[in-house]
Amino acid sequence: MTTPNCQLYLISPLDVGGDFPSKLEAALSAGPVAAFQFRVKGIDQHEAARLAEPLQAICAAHEVAFIVNDDVALAKRLGADGVHLGQGDGDPREARRLLGPNAQIGVTCHASRHLAMEAGDAGADYVAFGAFFPTTTKAVEHHAEPEILAWWQGLFELPCVAIGGITPGNAAILIEAGADFLAVSGAVWNDPDGPAAAVERFQKLLAG
């Protein structure tokens, strides 16, 4: 099977308790997803690990990479597939030393070509650009244009992730510009028809 040009990368909502595991199961059952990022804030590592474990098991059953946001120590504790680092969350080299050669290490690069090149030099496995569109998932300080994806693809082999307010209605321009992954959160978890329907909408776009 050939790998699609652009794949889906799901990011969790901040609240992953309650019935969220069933929502994740529905989303991952609806179509191919490359990775799931566990993103929680303001709770201790023990509680985060408790919340992560059922979600990690669901990802493993679907052969979806389980990536921890911001926290290298939690990623190590869970034996996660990787970690995603913001600009203030540590050095990819240190994360590699702690997590080993097979960990997937991603770095947020906002709209900066310089930061992306630095991340590549530091051994990141992918770089993330954004936000491309308005988003309610987090406060947007940096706005990226699709041209940065095309620039990156023209020069580097390292995969790039597009993030920020992406929906099935606006994603086409990012796919055309060369995004390897679409990182989506609200467009899936807040879809009125449910997460499975949202994943199916994205997959139609990605398959086209």
C-alpha positions as CSV (number, residue, x, y, z in Angstrom):
1,M,0.0,0.0,0.0
2,T,1.4,3.4,-0.9
3,T,1.5,6.0,1.8
4,P,-0.9,8.9,1.2
5,N,0.6,12.3,0.4
6,C,-1.1,13.9,3.4
7,Q,-2.3,12.2,6.6
8,L,-4.4,13.0,9.6
9,Y,-2.8,13.9,13.0
10,L,-5.4,14.2,15.8
11,I,-4.8,16.4,18.8
12,S,-6.7,15.7,22.0
13,P,-9.0,18.2,23.6
14,L,-7.8,19.4,27.0
15,D,-10.5,17.2,28.7
16,V,-9.8,13.6,27.9
17,G,-11.8,12.1,30.8
18,G,-15.4,10.9,30.9
19,D,-16.5,9.4,27.6
20,F,-13.5,10.6,25.6
21,P,-12.0,7.2,25.1
22,S,-15.2,6.1,23.2
23,K,-14.9,9.2,21.0
24,L,-11.3,8.4,20.3
25,E,-12.2,4.8,19.4
26,A,-14.9,6.1,17.0
27,A,-12.5,8.6,15.4
28,L,-9.8,6.0,14.8
29,S,-12.3,3.4,13.5
30,A,-13.6,5.9,10.9
31,G,-10.5,6.0,8.7
32,P,-6.7,6.0,8.7
33,V,-5.1,8.3,11.3
34,A,-1.3,8.6,11.5
35,A,-0.9,9.9,15.0
36,F,-2.7,11.1,18.1
37,Q,-1.3,13.8,20.4
38,F,-2.1,13.6,24.1
39,R,-2.4,17.3,25.2
40,V,-3.5,18.0,28.7
41,K,-2.6,21.0,30.9
42,G,-2.5,21.8,34.6
43,I,-2.6,18.3,36.0
44,D,0.2,16.3,37.7
45,Q,2.0,13.5,35.9
46,H,0.3,10.7,37.9
47,E,-3.1,11.9,36.8
48,A,-1.9,12.5,33.3
49,A,-0.6,9.0,33.1
50,R,-3.9,7.6,34.4
51,L,-5.8,9.4,31.7
52,A,-3.3,8.5,29.0
53,E,-3.3,4.8,29.5
54,P,-6.7,3.8,28.0
55,L,-6.1,6.3,25.1
56,Q,-2.7,4.8,24.5
57,A,-4.2,1.3,24.3
58,I,-6.8,2.4,21.8
59,C,-4.1,4.0,19.6
60,A,-2.0,0.8,19.8
61,A,-4.9,-1.3,18.7
62,H,-5.3,0.9,15.7
63,E,-1.6,1.2,15.0
64,V,-1.7,5.0,15.5
65,A,1.4,6.7,17.0
66,F,0.8,8.0,20.5
67,I,2.6,11.4,20.9
68,V,2.7,13.3,24.2
69,N,2.5,17.1,24.1
70,D,5.3,19.1,25.8
71,D,6.3,16.6,28.5
72,V,9.4,14.4,27.8
73,A,9.2,12.8,31.3
74,L,5.6,11.7,30.8
75,A,6.4,10.4,27.3
76,K,9.2,8.3,28.9
77,R,7.0,7.1,31.7
78,L,4.3,5.9,29.3
79,G,6.7,4.5,26.8
80,A,4.9,6.7,24.2
81,D,5.8,6.7,20.6
82,G,7.1,10.3,20.8
83,V,6.8,13.8,22.1
84,H,5.8,17.1,20.6
85,L,7.9,20.1,21.8
86,G,6.8,23.7,21.8
87,Q,9.5,26.3,21.6
88,G,9.8,26.5,25.4
89,D,9.6,22.8,26.1
90,G,13.1,21.6,25.8
91,D,15.7,20.6,23.2
92,P,15.1,17.9,20.6
93,R,18.6,16.5,21.3
94,E,17.8,16.1,25.0
95,A,14.5,14.5,24.2
96,R,16.2,12.1,21.9
97,R,18.8,11.2,24.6
98,L,16.0,10.4,27.0
99,L,13.5,8.7,24.7
100,G,15.9,6.8,22.4
101,P,16.5,6.6,18.7
102,N,13.0,5.4,17.7
103,A,11.0,8.1,19.3
104,Q,9.1,10.5,17.1
105,I,10.1,14.0,18.1
106,G,8.2,17.0,16.7
107,V,8.8,20.7,17.1
108,T,6.5,23.7,16.9
109,C,8.0,26.2,14.5
110,H,5.1,28.7,14.2
111,A,5.7,30.7,11.0
112,S,9.5,30.7,11.3
113,R,11.8,29.2,8.6
114,H,14.7,29.7,10.9
115,L,13.1,27.8,13.8
116,A,12.2,24.9,11.4
117,M,15.8,24.7,10.1
118,E,17.1,24.7,13.7
119,A,14.7,21.9,14.6
120,G,15.8,19.8,11.6
121,D,19.4,20.4,12.6
122,A,18.6,19.3,16.2
123,G,17.3,15.9,14.9
124,A,13.5,16.5,14.9
125,D,11.4,13.9,13.1
126,Y,8.9,16.5,11.9
127,V,8.3,20.3,12.1
128,A,4.9,21.9,12.7
129,F,3.8,25.2,11.2
130,G,0.8,27.3,12.1
131,A,-1.6,28.6,13.0
132,F,-3.0,28.8,9.4
133,F,-6.5,29.7,10.4
134,P,-8.2,31.2,13.5
135,T,-8.6,28.5,16.2
136,T,-10.2,28.3,19.6
137,T,-8.0,25.4,20.8
138,K,-5.2,27.8,22.0
139,A,-4.3,31.5,21.8
140,V,-2.8,32.2,18.5
141,E,0.3,34.4,18.5
142,H,1.7,33.3,15.2
143,H,0.0,33.2,11.8
144,A,1.4,31.1,9.0
145,E,0.8,31.2,5.3
146,P,0.5,28.1,3.1
147,E,3.7,29.3,1.2
148,I,5.8,28.2,4.1
149,L,4.7,24.6,3.5
150,A,5.7,24.8,-0.2
151,W,9.0,26.3,0.7
152,W,9.8,23.6,3.2
153,Q,8.8,20.8,0.8
154,G,11.0,22.2,-1.9
155,L,14.1,22.1,0.3
156,F,13.8,19.4,2.9
157,E,12.9,15.8,3.3
158,L,11.7,16.1,6.8
159,P,7.8,15.9,7.1
160,C,5.9,19.1,7.9
161,V,2.6,19.3,9.9
162,A,0.1,22.1,9.4
163,I,-1.9,23.2,12.5
164,G,-4.4,25.7,13.5
165,G,-8.1,26.0,12.8
166,I,-8.0,23.3,10.1
167,T,-11.4,22.0,8.9
168,P,-12.5,19.9,6.0
169,G,-13.7,23.1,4.4
170,N,-10.4,25.0,4.4
171,A,-7.8,22.2,4.4
172,A,-7.4,21.8,0.6
173,I,-5.0,24.8,0.2
174,L,-2.7,23.2,2.8
175,I,-2.7,19.8,1.2
176,E,-1.9,21.5,-2.2
177,A,0.9,23.5,-0.6
178,G,2.6,20.3,0.6
179,A,1.5,19.5,4.2
180,D,2.5,15.9,5.1
181,F,0.1,15.9,8.0
182,L,-3.0,17.9,9.0
183,A,-3.1,18.4,12.8
184,V,-6.7,18.8,13.8
185,S,-8.5,19.0,17.1
186,G,-11.8,21.0,17.4
187,A,-12.9,20.2,13.9
188,V,-13.1,16.5,14.9
189,W,-14.1,16.5,18.6
190,N,-16.6,19.4,18.2
191,D,-18.2,18.1,15.0
192,P,-22.0,18.1,15.6
193,D,-22.2,14.7,13.8
194,G,-19.5,13.2,16.0
195,P,-15.8,12.5,15.6
196,A,-16.3,9.6,13.2
197,A,-18.2,11.7,10.7
198,A,-15.5,14.4,10.9
199,V,-12.7,11.9,10.2
200,E,-14.6,10.6,7.3
201,R,-14.9,14.1,5.8
202,F,-11.2,14.6,6.2
203,Q,-10.5,11.3,4.6
204,K,-12.6,12.1,1.5
205,L,-10.5,15.2,1.1
206,L,-7.2,13.4,1.7
207,A,-8.1,10.6,-0.7
208,G,-9.0,13.0,-3.4
